[in-house]
């Protein structure tokens, strides 16, 4: 078990190193720099800024310097905001993204599993068809389109909620609906297909033959085994929801980390772009790591080497 966890942790560090390196060099490959658009700055002051932020040095030297700072936990300071540390910007804005993401994750799991269960239990009936139609719509419609439609209907026309802002519990409804629609659809489809397979398994027939109640069979055998694909999906989904709220935050005017990321890209604020990218990367890899470890505990049939017993 220790070797399994150590291997997963090692690959996580390698992935993080590749992410940092690729992002850094891709960002530097884009023509221009954070001060290119500042046309009113005299050349002398511009040159001082380059020296101050190390932009006058060769790219590889900048890369080595950045890596050494990252190892020490230093994400640098913003090049466009006076005396604002990147770590401070992330810590101040991530709470809004985290609240929105956590609510969306909880809603996605509960609604998605329920829809999938109903579809499997009422296979080839109206409930099954309706659930799968909703799932297809959830996958097909992009979140920003759904967000705009919801905002137009429920905020602009009906006036049930505010168009923008994040100050009241009701303000969660539309962003969460837009953010969780696609995960709900995926979870519903995964749960349905997995539960249908389990429902036709021999051990379920054996459990029925032993006289176990349907409730016991459903929760002890069907749901436990049918939920496995969902558990695998929850890790990447968690990171995708939290990090994927960039557009949703922009549409609903939520001052989260996603909004900071978009603004940083528009002005080429290198430290903020790198800091948030690394933060997102760590979040994604950590959730994947936790999922991999949790998967072994949930399904004892899985070998620690990653395969399944035959």
C-alpha positions in Angstrom: 0.0 0.0 0.0 2.8 2.4 0.9 4.5 1.7 -2.4 1.3 2.3 -4.3 0.8 5.6 -2.6 4.4 6.6 -3.1 4.2 5.8 -6.8 1.1 7.9 -7.2 2.6 10.7 -5.4 5.8 10.6 -7.5 3.8 10.7 -10.7 1.8 13.6 -9.3 5.1 15.6 -8.8 6.3 14.7 -12.3 3.0 15.9 -13.8 3.2 19.1 -11.8 6.7 19.8 -13.0 5.6 19.2 -16.7 2.7 21.5 -16.2 4.8 24.3 -14.7 7.5 24.0 -17.4 5.0 23.8 -20.3 2.9 26.8 -19.0 6.0 28.9 -18.4 7.6 28.4 -21.9 4.2 28.7 -23.7 3.5 31.9 -21.9 6.9 33.3 -22.8 6.4 32.2 -26.5 3.5 34.5 -26.9 4.7 37.8 -28.5 4.8 40.8 -26.2 5.0 41.2 -22.4 3.0 42.7 -19.5 4.3 46.2 -20.4 3.8 46.1 -24.2 0.4 47.8 -24.0 1.8 50.5 -21.7 2.6 52.9 -24.5 2.9 56.0 -22.4 5.8 54.6 -20.3 9.1 56.1 -21.2 11.7 53.6 -22.4 13.9 54.2 -19.4 11.1 53.4 -16.9 10.1 50.4 -19.1 13.7 49.1 -18.9 13.7 49.5 -15.1 10.5 47.5 -14.9 12.1 44.7 -17.0 15.1 44.7 -14.6 12.8 44.8 -11.5 10.8 41.7 -12.6 13.8 39.9 -14.2 12.3 40.1 -17.7 15.7 41.4 -19.0 17.3 38.0 -18.4 17.3 35.1 -20.9 14.1 33.0 -20.7 15.9 29.9 -19.3 17.4 31.9 -16.4 13.9 33.3 -15.7 12.7 29.7 -15.7 15.3 28.5 -13.2 14.7 31.5 -11.0 11.0 30.8 -11.0 11.4 27.1 -10.2 13.6 28.0 -7.2 11.1 30.5 -6.0 8.2 28.0 -6.4 10.1 25.4 -4.4 10.3 27.9 -1.5 6.6 28.6 -1.9 7.0 32.0 -3.4 4.6 32.7 -6.3 5.9 36.2 -6.8 4.1 39.5 -7.0 1.7 40.9 -9.6 3.3 42.9 -12.4 0.2 45.0 -12.9 -1.1 45.5 -9.3 1.1 47.5 -6.9 2.6 45.4 -4.1 0.1 42.5 -4.4 1.4 39.1 -3.6 0.1 36.3 -5.9 -0.5 34.0 -2.9 -2.5 36.7 -1.2 -4.7 37.2 -4.3 -5.3 33.5 -4.6 -6.2 33.1 -0.9 -8.5 36.1 -1.0 -10.5 35.1 -4.1 -10.5 31.3 -3.9 -13.1 31.3 -1.1 -15.9 32.5 -3.5 -14.9 29.9 -6.1 -14.7 27.2 -3.5 -18.2 27.9 -2.1 -19.7 27.9 -5.5 -17.8 24.7 -6.5 -18.6 22.8 -3.4 -22.4 23.5 -3.7 -22.2 22.5 -7.4 -20.3 19.3 -6.5 -22.9 18.3 -3.9 -25.8 19.0 -6.2 -24.1 17.2 -9.1 -23.6 14.0 -7.0 -27.0 13.9 -5.4 -29.0 14.7 -8.5 -26.9 12.7 -10.9 -26.9 9.5 -8.8 -30.7 9.9 -8.2 -31.4 10.4 -11.9 -29.2 7.4 -12.8 -30.8 5.2 -10.2 -34.3 6.1 -11.4 -33.3 5.5 -15.0 -31.9 2.1 -14.2 -34.7 0.9 -11.9 -37.3 2.1 -14.5 -35.3 0.9 -17.5 -37.1 1.5 -20.9 -39.9 3.3 -19.2 -40.9 7.0 -19.3 -38.7 7.9 -16.3 -35.7 6.3 -18.0 -36.3 8.2 -21.3 -36.9 11.5 -19.5 -33.7 11.2 -17.4 -31.6 10.3 -20.4 -33.0 13.2 -22.5 -32.1 15.6 -19.6 -28.6 14.0 -19.5 -28.1 14.5 -23.3 -29.2 18.1 -23.0 -26.9 18.6 -20.0 -23.9 17.3 -22.0 -24.8 19.0 -25.3 -25.5 22.6 -24.0 -22.4 24.5 -23.0 -22.4 25.9 -19.5 -22.0 29.5 -20.6 -25.1 29.2 -22.9 -27.1 27.6 -20.2 -26.0 30.3 -17.8 -27.0 33.1 -20.2 -30.4 31.5 -20.8 -31.1 31.0 -17.1 -30.0 34.5 -16.3 -32.3 35.9 -19.0 -35.4 33.9 -17.9 -35.1 33.8 -14.1 -33.3 37.1 -13.5 -34.1 39.5 -16.3 -37.7 38.4 -17.1 -39.1 36.8 -14.0 -37.0 38.8 -11.5 -36.7 35.9 -9.0 -33.0 36.4 -8.4 -30.4 39.1 -9.0 -28.8 39.2 -12.4 -25.3 39.5 -11.0 -23.6 39.3 -7.6 -23.0 36.7 -4.9 -24.4 38.1 -1.7 -27.5 36.1 -1.0 -28.1 32.3 -0.8 -30.5 32.7 -3.7 -27.6 34.0 -5.8 -26.1 30.5 -5.7 -29.1 29.0 -7.6 -28.4 30.0 -11.2 -24.5 29.7 -11.1 -24.8 26.3 -9.5 -27.4 25.1 -12.0 -25.2 26.2 -14.9 -22.1 24.7 -13.4 -23.6 21.4 -12.3 -25.7 20.6 -15.4 -22.9 18.7 -17.3 -21.6 16.8 -14.3 -25.1 15.8 -13.4 -25.6 14.4 -16.9 -22.3 12.4 -16.8 -23.0 11.0 -13.4 -26.6 10.0 -14.3 -25.3 8.2 -17.4 -22.5 6.5 -15.5 -24.8 5.4 -12.7 -27.5 4.1 -15.0 -25.2 2.0 -17.2 -23.3 0.6 -14.2 -26.4 -0.2 -12.2 -28.0 -1.9 -15.2 -25.0 -4.1 -15.4 -25.1 -4.9 -11.7 -28.8 -5.6 -11.7 -28.3 -8.4 -14.2 -25.3 -9.9 -12.4 -25.5 -13.5 -11.0 -24.9 -12.4 -7.4 -28.0 -10.2 -7.4 -30.0 -13.2 -8.6 -28.4 -15.2 -5.7 -29.3 -12.5 -3.2 -32.9 -12.5 -4.4 -33.0 -16.3 -4.2 -31.8 -16.1 -0.5 -34.8 -13.9 0.2 -33.0 -10.6 0.9 -35.3 -7.6 0.8 -35.1 -5.4 -2.3 -34.0 -2.4 -0.1 -31.1 -4.4 1.2 -30.1 -5.7 -2.2 -30.3 -2.2 -3.7 -28.2 -0.4 -1.1 -25.8 -3.2 -0.1 -25.1 -4.7 -3.5 -26.5 -2.7 -6.4 -25.7 0.8 -5.3 -22.3 0.0 -3.7 -21.0 -1.7 -6.9 -22.9 0.5 -9.3 -21.4 3.7 -7.8 -17.8 2.7 -8.6 -17.6 4.6 -11.9 -19.0 7.6 -10.3 -16.3 7.5 -7.6 -13.7 7.5 -10.3 -15.3 10.4 -12.0 -15.8 12.5 -8.8 -12.0 13.3 -8.5 -11.5 15.0 -11.9 -15.1 16.4 -11.7 -14.3 18.2 -8.4 -11.3 19.9 -9.9 -13.1 20.6 -13.1 -16.0 22.3 -11.4 -13.8 24.4 -9.1 -11.5 25.4 -11.8 -14.1 25.4 -14.6 -16.1 28.2 -13.0 -14.0 30.8 -14.8 -16.7 31.7 -17.4 -19.6 31.3 -14.9 -17.9 33.7 -12.5 -17.5 36.2 -15.4 -21.2 35.9 -16.4 -22.6 36.3 -12.9 -20.1 38.8 -11.7 -18.6 36.6 -9.0 -15.3 37.8 -7.7 -13.7 34.4 -7.6 -10.3 33.1 -8.6 -11.6 32.5 -12.1 -12.3 36.1 -12.7 -8.7 37.0 -11.5 -7.4 34.4 -14.0 -9.2 35.9 -16.9 -8.2 39.4 -16.0 -4.6 38.3 -15.6 -4.5 36.8 -19.1 -6.0 39.9 -20.7 -3.1 42.0 -19.3 -0.4 39.3 -19.4 0.3 39.4 -15.7 2.7 36.5 -15.7 3.0 35.8 -12.0 -0.8 35.6 -11.5 -1.2 33.4 -14.6 1.5 31.0 -13.4 0.3 31.1 -9.8 -3.3 30.3 -10.6 -2.3 27.6 -13.2 -0.1 25.9 -10.6 -2.8 26.2 -8.0 -5.4 24.7 -10.3 -2.9 21.9 -11.3 -2.2 21.0 -7.7 -5.9 20.9 -7.0 -6.6 18.7 -9.9 -3.8 16.3 -9.2 -4.5 16.2 -5.4 -8.2 15.2 -6.1 -7.1 12.6 -8.6 -4.6 11.2 -6.1 -7.2 11.0 -3.3 -9.6 9.3 -5.7 -7.0 6.7 -6.7 -6.3 5.9 -3.1 -10.0 5.9 -2.1 -10.8 3.6 -5.1 -8.6 0.9 -3.6 -10.4 1.1 -0.2 -13.9 1.0 -1.8 -13.2 -1.9 -4.1 -11.0 -4.6 -2.4 -10.9 -6.6 -5.7 -8.6 -4.0 -7.1 -4.9 -4.9 -6.9 -2.6 -2.2 -5.6 -0.7 -2.5 -8.9 -3.8 -1.0 -10.6 -5.4 -4.1 -12.2 -8.4 -6.2 -11.3 -8.5 -9.7 -10.2 -9.7 -12.0 -12.8 
